[in-house]
C-alpha cells in the first residue's frame, strides 16, 4: 500500500486528536502487518528466484481474491523532475484509490508505483476491462495533480501464482518503450507486436541469443554503440558516420572490427535482422534489470 497520510510518529487520527493507546497498538499492528506484506511482495517480484508466492499471499489476509486473475502495472515518474514531493504523491495516490474504490494493491518504490490489479474481463487486450480504464485515469490524475510526466507498462493477466510473469512483462513493456524514445505513455505488453512473442520466451534463452549474436561486442561499449546506431539507421554508413560525428573511413574501420568480433558479414540481410533484434532485446533486458 502507499504511505499512510497519518503521522507515523504518533497515533494521530484524521481530526487531529490522539487515539487511545489500545487503538494505537491495534493500528501499529495492522500497519506493521501491511508493511511486512508489501516488503515480502516487493522482494518476490524483484527476485530472480522462483520462490513460491503462496506464503506471501497468506500475509495479505483478505486483500487478494484467489478466484480471479491479476495483472501488474508499473507507473514510473519522469526522473528529469527533481521537485517531486514523494510523500504528497503517495498520499494523493492512496486517497485517490480509496475515493475511486479502486480495489488494487499498490506499493511505492523510489521513483515508481507498482500496482497489482484484478482483471475482470479476460480478452486479448485489457482496453475494455473496467479496472484498466481506472488505471489510465489514475495515471492521468497523477500527471495533472503534480504536473509531471508519467509512463506505465502493463503485463498480461494471470492467476495470482504467476504474478511475477505479469510483473516482468510490465517491466519489459515499460523498458522497451523507453529505449525507443517514448515519453508519458501507457504500454501493454500484449501490444508490443512481434516483441510480445519474443519476450514471452525464457529470459535465459533471450540472453543466450544475444550473446551468440553480439559476442564480444557486449563488453565493448563504443563498438556496441556504433553497431546500435548503424542498426537504427538501416546500416546506412554515411548517415551513421554523421550521427557519430566521425569520418566515414573511421566507420569503415569500426565495421571491419565489428565483423571480426562477431564473425559475421554486416552486408548479409539475415545478419542485420538478427543484430537489430539482439540489440533491442539486450538493451530492454538491461533497462528492465532482468
C-alpha positions, 0 to 999 in steps of 0.5 A: 500500500502507499504511505499512510497520510497519518503521522507515523510518529504518533497515533494521530487520527484524521481530526487531529486528536490522539487515539487511545493507546489500545487503538494505537497498538491495534493500528501499529499492528495492522500497519506493521502487518501491511508493511511486512506484506508489501516488503515480502511482495516487493522482494518476490517480484524483484527476485530472480528466484522462483520462490513460491508466492503462496506464503506471501499471499497468506500475509495479505489476509483478505486483500487478494481474491484467489478466484480471479486473475491479476495483472501488474502495472508499473507507473514510473515518474519522469526522473528529469523532475527533481521537485517531486514531493514523494510523500504528497504523491503517495498520499494523493495516490492512496486517497485517490484509490480509496475515493475511486474504490479502486480495489488494487494493491499498490506499493511505492518504490523510489521513483515508481508505483507498482500496482497489482490489479484484478482483471475482470474481463479476460480478452486479448487486450485489457482496453475494455476491462473496467479496472484498466480504464481506472488505471489510465485515469489514475495515471492521468490524475497523477500527471495533472495533480503534480504536473509531471510526466508519467509512463506505465507498462502493463503485463498480461493477466494471470492467476495470482501464482504467476504474478511475477510473469505479469510483473516482468512483462510490465517491466519489459513493456515499460523498458522497451518503450523507453529505449525507443524514445517514448515519453508519458505513455501507457504500454501493454505488453500484449501490444508490443507486436512481434516483441510480445512473442519474443519476450514471452520466451525464457529470459535465459534463452533471450540472453543466450541469443544475444550473446551468440549474436553480439559476442564480444561486442557486449563488453565493448561499449563504443563498438556496441554503440556504433553497431546500435546506431548503424542498426537504427539507421538501416546500416546506412554508413554515411548517415551513421558516420554523421550521427557519430560525428566521425569520418566515414573511413573511421566507420569503415574501420569500426565495421571491419572490427565489428565483423571480426568480433562477431564473425559475421558479414554486416552486408548479409540481410539475415545478419542485420535482422538478427543484430537489430533484434539482439540489440533491442532485446539486450538493451530492454533486458538491461533497462528492465534489470532482468 
